[in-house]
């Protein structure tokens, strides 16, 4: 297992640098730069001032030189400063990351708690009315555009019924640290979390359903039936094997903690990483964009590494291959 872990970890290093190179190139392919935008929106800035700012932020240097300068700063754990407000990128990310991580971890946990039982029941009741109903229910959430459904829920619960707030994290008249403060926070996050859970059910539940159906056709399950094993033992072994595909999709869903939040946080005005990424992209704030995408890249690679480790722990064939 130790060699397996070291091998997988070593593979992440060249992958990480390759991804950052591609991201850096793609970002700079867009026409213009943030300094030009400053001059467009503020005619009082002189051309000499704009040229000095370009030299200060190395925007006139060749692209490979800009990347090397950024990479040198990154190796010192420095993402640079924002071109928009001059604030350290790491500080801007640190202020907003807990909000996005908290929301999406809640969505992930609730999605698993709901989708795993749905997948198991659908597999046991294959092709029955219950299976078809669950299939329709979960794929409805997957098929409907999230922004459209978000607007409908905002109109229903916020404007028509006046039950839930439709933007931000807190109301203005709530004192921080009190019980009402946290209740108010939950009310603000109710609709975004509901949307996230509803949209995630299809992927998770379908993987569980398909995995259990496939496992039921395996010889070792048939042997357990012949030996009159209890249903608990059969479902326990079936679920363990069916979890392997789910581990993969869980590993790949980790970067969605940021990427999937862009639309929701923008719609509901939630001050998280998704909203920060959108605002930075609109203003071509290169350091902030690179900082956010670097964090997303690290999360992606860590997600894959965790998935590989869990695979090795659950599936003996992977562990035995490593020992050989």
N, C-alpha and C positions, 0 to 999 in steps of 0.2 A: 504493500500500500504506500510506503514511503517513496519508493521509486516512481510509482504511478503518479503520486501527488507532485513530486519534483518535476517530472516530465511535463505534466499538464501546466504547471505554473510557468515553466521556462518557455512554453509555446506562446504564452500571453504577451511576452515582451515584444517580439517582432510584430505580432498582430496589432498591438497597441500603437506602435509608431507608424505602421502602415496606415491604420485608420486615421490617425491625426494628420498625416500628410494629405490624404484624400479630402478630409474635412476642410483643411486649410485652403486647398486649391479651389474647392467648390465655393467656399465663402467668398473668395476674392474674384471669382468669375463674374459676379454681379457688377453691372456698370456703376461707376461713381465710387465715392468713398464718404465717410462721415464728415470729413473736413469740408468737402465741396457742399454737402448739405447744409453745414453751418453757414457758409457764405451765401447760399441761396435764401435761407430764411432770415438772415441778419445782414442787410446791405451795409451796415455800419462797419463791418469787419473789412479791413483793407486786404488787398491781394498779398502784400508782404507778410501780414500776420498769418494768413492762411498757409503761405509757403513755409513759414517758420514752424507752424504746427505740423505740417507734413514731414518736415525734417525731424522734428522732435519725436514723432511716432513712427519714423522710418517708413513712411508710406511711399516714398520715392525710391526706396531700395528695391533690388530685384526680389522676386517672390521667394526664391530659395533662401535669400539672406533674411528676409522677414521671418520665415519659418524657423531658421536657426536661432534668431534672437528670441523668438517666442519659446522655443524648446529649451534654450539655456535658462530662461526665467522659470519655466515649468520644473526643471530639474532642481531648482532652488525653492520649489513649492510656492512659486509666485506667479499668479495668473495675470499680473499687470493691473493697470488702472483703467477704468471705464473712459471711453472717449467722449461720453456724453456729459457726465457730471464729475469726473475725476476721482470717484470713489474706488477703493480697491475692489477688484472683481471678487476676490475670495470673501470679502465682507458682505457684498451684495448677495452672493450665493448662500453664505451662512445664515443670513437673515431670512431667506425665503425657503431654503431647503427643508427645514423641519415641517413647514406647512404642507408641502407637496408629499413628503415621505409619509407623514401622519395620515393624510387623507387616503393615499393609495394603499398603504398597508391595511388600513381599515377595510377598504374595498376588497382587497385580496383575501383577507381572512373571511369576510362575510360571503364572498363569492364561493370559496371552497366549502364553507359550512353548508351552503345551500346546494351547490352544484353536485357535490359528491353523493348525497342522498338521492338527488334527482337522477343522476346517472345510474346508480345502483338499481333504483326502482324501475327505470326505463329498460335496463338490461333484463331484469327478472320478468317484467311484463312486456317483453318484446312483441311488437306489432299489435298490442292491445290498444284500447281506447286511451288508457292512461299514458302509454308510451307516445301515442300520436299527439295527445294534448300537451304533454311536456315538450315534445319536439316543436310544436307550433309556438308555445309560450317562449321558449328560450331563443328560437330563431327570430321571433318578432323583435326582441330586444337587440339582436345582432344586426338585423336588416334595416331597422329604422335609423336614419341619420341622428346622431347624438345631439347636434345643435338644434334640430327641429323639435325633437322630443323635449329638450331642455326648455325651449321657448313655450311649448304647450304646458309643461308643468309649472313654469313661472306664472303663466296667465291663470292657470287653475288655482294653485295653492297660494299664490301671492296676490294676484289682482282680484280674483273672483271670491275666493273663500277667506282671504286674509289670514291664513293659518301659518304661513312660513315666510320669512324674508327672502328676497331674491338676489341679493348682492352683498359682497363683503363678508367679513368674519364676525363682526360685532356690531351691536347697535350703539348709538352715541350716548344713550342715557344709562348704560349698564356699568356698574363699578367693577373694575378688574379684581380678580381673586375671590369674588363671592360666588355662591351657588348659582345665582341667577346669571352670572357671567358665563359659566360653563353650559348652563341650559340654553342660553342664547346662542352660544357657539354651536351646539348640536343642531339647533333649529336652522342656523345659516348653512350648515353642511349637509342637512338632510337630503335636499334635492340632488346636489352633486354626487353624494355617496350612492343614492338610489340609482341614478343614471349609470354610474360606474359598475355597480353590481349587476344591474339588469343587462348591460352590454357584455359582461364577462361570462354569463351563465352558459351560453351556447358552447363556447370553446371548451371549457372545463368539463361540463356534463357530458358532452359528446365523446370526449376522449375516454372518460370513465366508462360510458356505456359500451363503446366499441371495444375497449380493452377487456371488459368482463365477458362480453359475448364471445370474443376470440378465445379467451382462456377457458370458457366452458366447453369448447370443442377439443381441448388438449387431452392427451391420453391420461395424464396424472389425475385430472378431475374425474374422468370416467372411472378410473381405478378407485378413487375415493368413494364414488357412488356404489361400486360393487362391494366395497368393504363396509358399507353402511355407516360411513362417516356422518357426523352430525352436520346439519346445514350451517351451523356457525363455523365449523372447521373448513367446510368447502368455500364459503363466502370469504373467509379470512385469507385463504390461499389465493383465491381468485382476485380479490381486491389488491393484495400485495403485488401480484404480477401485472394487474391493470394499472397500477400507479406509475409504472415506468414511463409510458408516454406522457403522463401528466407532469412528471418531473421535468421533462424537456420543455414543455410549454411554460412551466413555472419559471424555469431559468431564463427563457427568452422574454418573459413578461416583466422582468425586473427593470430593464431600461424604459419600459412604458410608464414607470413611476414619474418620469419627467416628460417624455414625448407625448404620452396620452393626455397630459394635463393642460396642454397648450390651449385647446379649444374650450374646455370646461372652465378653466381659470380666467380666460378672457371673457367668456359669457357672463360668469357670475362675479367678476371683479374680485377674484381671490388673489391676494398678494403672495403667490407662490412662484416656483421655478418656471412653470409653464407660461405665466403672464410675463415674467421677466424675459424669457426667451423671445416671446412675440414682440415686446417693446424694443428689445435689443436688435432683433432682425429688421424691424421697420426703420431704425435709426442707424443701421449698419455699424453697430458697436462691436467691432471685431474681437477685442479682448474678452468681452462678456460672452459673446456667442461661442468663442473657442473654449472658454471656461466651462460653460454649461454643457457643451457637446463632449468635452473631455470627461466630465463627471459621468455623463450618460454612457460614454465608451467604457469607462472603468466599471460601471454597474453592469453593462452587458457582458464583459469578460468575466467578472466575478460570478454573474449568474450562470454562465456556461460552466465555470469551474466548479461551483457548488453542485450543479446538476450532474457533472461527471463524478464527483465524490459520492453523492448519494446513490448514483447508479452502481458504483463499485461496492458500496455497502449493502445494497439490496440484491444485486444480481451477482451471484458467486462466479459466474463465467468470466466476468470482467476482472475480478480479483485474481482468479486462477491464471488468467492470461498474463497478468502483470507478474505473478510469481514465477512463471515459466521463463 
